[in-house]
């Protein structure tokens, strides 16, 4: 960590968004993570995404559990809501928060330990519920906070800094989410913001559970030769299959997108993203073919990235439950709790 | 773009905007840090090395460093560099034992310097320690040249002048006062090994309009200031018009106020923005309730019963085009301004009536000698020029630099060396890393605004001519002001081979000056950076190809605040903060074979 705060001084030519804010206005405290941590780049990508989407800081909620990754919400959007929950329990806390106030934008930041080890049960059930949130896994394959033991996402054969290679099967959050029916699934790399920022924007706009699995190298414990989650390894085996662009409502979809490999996707919230295939054989709308492609490429040692699956048909949690449009938190008490008599009437219907 | 050649001393020198902007290349950030550490004597000596007269320049320098200062781009106002120089001078201890000394033995070479102003004194300062026998010829009965005759005492106290000039003369310079040179040819016949002309631009421009010679109440600015300095002139009329709006005009109007005038108007032919005077000199004059009237072009002097009563002016209107250029203007009317005295301050010319035109010294169409800009030698071997006498009126700091360069040339010339074969500038880089995130300089950005110089109360300052208006910074002001310096000399040095492209430096940079991107030509790169790079005067640094992706690291030097965060967030040490020290050669560094190398000068 640095001893000085990032100076408040800014470049006078810095862009402003529709709210008149700059990216600097979406920053948080200075990171206390190791210098060069991928998580800091993910933080910068989140800042860029919420800036570009003109997110009002008071309408954003940052949720996290425990771990290096889960510290990062402190480093962006310091004017937004935040909840740093128990280890692995971020999905449940977010479910509660979202149940109470569906109007906020929820961004959960978790890690491979928090989501795939201690919190894997929470993670899969949040997907089942199709909870409307952007769920970012900062995935580095090790428990950095406890000095670099392998996590559940470590690949077979990956070498630790010291000791023997990993021999257990990794949990791949992307294929897990695909099998559970998640509706927006992406993988990216902290070292590729050109890809990552649009993926986060799409995830924030998507209605339902969006997973962004980000390879985010641990510079201290997992950036050596033999690691499969280092900067160098990720760059070498990078396979970018689907590019995504967010289209501002005021922009027309350009002719170039209408042809060939480009595919506009109209999100349930009214926004549009455009997918551009970088690999001909990949179909991001088919679960079955996506799953096969991902496994094949994984077996070939490649890291497949981009927007890997998207489904705008399925309803998110509130829609599935038939809830009122008004956030429960904003309903008057009398409407939320109709009283004893109404309860008796309801119960009598089942007698 | 090709990878930036940082081995060229110019690259990092240019990043230090103040030092690059200073004709004498004073290491400004270095001396500001010394002041911050309370090392006033060290700061004074650091200054003296390059600019020779820190006490004088700390008051009246034209400050080319300040408009150049990066702080002025990052926020509104530059660091008060000039005023900090005065702090070093005001608070230094006795430094006489640290001054250059003349050797016990002469080197057998004699040089003559004409004029005892800043240029000649600089030559003496550089050559006397090398054993030269230095003779200065001065027409007046005192030293300092225009620093004494044209700069009023309320801006530059004579004691400050005397002290810093004595540092040089006390090395054993033969000073001949009241000794005007009437013939250069005669002087050249006296056996000097080299001659230096530092006689300034002594002729004030005249204004040839009707009535100019019908009154003795119309004065030439620099002559009038000299007459005031020597106490030949002690009064002036109540109403004074100053014609012209340069720095001499500012000195004239403020001097008038101290000699009894109470209605002083500066008459400018052009609008604001086209004034020659420095902003701060304008401010100081206007603080004293001098009125500056724009768009008034002098037409004629007006007399009643043979007595000057004022002047008629043509009222002007100008068009300014998109590039900010002004046209010749059109006359829209006429106006009479009453006056008891008029001072003409519309510029100065060189005058060399004492240089024969048939002794091999070529003059150009403006009657200036043809002088080489590097060697300062004219078309006759062994005769050198410097200061205003070389290229027309500039300022003190340019005169000092001319003096340094002329001294190098004279030294080489006297030893039969090629004066064009000069030592190049050098550059040292030294890491400032002290620990994990500790640097040997104050890297945190201080958002304080520029401190305002305290002035003597308006009521008190006019009582005497020699009450210095500026009081100098207080200790509290000094502490704040030194922290405003961005330490531009502590360079961000990048090692491309170590970079793993983690983006940490890009993300932490407060002013978005870093980008990792595909290479391209400069015009193209400037459009693809994280923040617009529109200041074309400021360089782009481009690294070698980065190992993992072949992209390049690009840094826009324009607004970097040298906070070190890029280096702190770098996991591999690819970024480091290294202090650049410009190695400027002086006469003492040029070491002809029969001359023992002089250390530390």
Boltz contact constraints between the chains, C-beta under 6 A:
constraints:
  - contact:
      token1: [A, 2]
      token2: [B, 437]
      max_distance: 6.0
  - contact:
      token1: [A, 2]
      token2: [B, 568]
      max_distance: 6.0
  - contact:
      token1: [A, 3]
      token2: [B, 437]
      max_distance: 6.0
  - contact:
      token1: [A, 4]
      token2: [B, 444]
      max_distance: 6.0
  - contact:
      token1: [A, 6]
      token2: [B, 510]
      max_distance: 6.0
  - contact:
      token1: [A, 7]
      token2: [B, 445]
      max_distance: 6.0
  - contact:
      token1: [A, 7]
      token2: [B, 510]
      max_distance: 6.0
  - contact:
      token1: [A, 7]
      token2: [B, 563]
      max_distance: 6.0
  - contact:
      token1: [A, 9]
      token2: [B, 74]
      max_distance: 6.0
  - contact:
      token1: [A, 9]
      token2: [B, 445]
      max_distance: 6.0
  - contact:
      token1: [A, 9]
      token2: [B, 510]
      max_distance: 6.0
  - contact:
      token1: [A, 11]
      token2: [B, 511]
      max_distance: 6.0
  - contact:
      token1: [A, 11]
      token2: [B, 512]
      max_distance: 6.0
  - contact:
      token1: [A, 11]
      token2: [B, 531]
      max_distance: 6.0
  - contact:
      token1: [A, 11]
      token2: [B, 559]
      max_distance: 6.0
  - contact:
      token1: [A, 13]
      token2: [B, 531]
      max_distance: 6.0
  - contact:
      token1: [A, 13]
      token2: [B, 532]
      max_distance: 6.0
  - contact:
      token1: [A, 35]
      token2: [B, 504]
      max_distance: 6.0
  - contact:
      token1: [A, 35]
      token2: [B, 569]
      max_distance: 6.0
  - contact:
      token1: [A, 35]
      token2: [B, 571]
      max_distance: 6.0
  - contact:
      token1: [A, 36]
      token2: [B, 502]
      max_distance: 6.0
  - contact:
      token1: [A, 36]
      token2: [B, 504]
      max_distance: 6.0
  - contact:
      token1: [A, 36]
      token2: [B, 571]
      max_distance: 6.0
  - contact:
      token1: [A, 40]
      token2: [B, 504]
      max_distance: 6.0
  - contact:
      token1: [A, 40]
      token2: [B, 507]
      max_distance: 6.0
  - contact:
      token1: [A, 41]
      token2: [B, 503]
      max_distance: 6.0
  - contact:
      token1: [A, 44]
      token2: [B, 507]
      max_distance: 6.0
  - contact:
      token1: [A, 191]
      token2: [B, 501]
      max_distance: 6.0
  - contact:
      token1: [A, 219]
      token2: [B, 571]
      max_distance: 6.0
  - contact:
      token1: [A, 231]
      token2: [B, 500]
      max_distance: 6.0
  - contact:
      token1: [A, 232]
      token2: [B, 548]
      max_distance: 6.0
  - contact:
      token1: [A, 235]
      token2: [B, 548]
      max_distance: 6.0
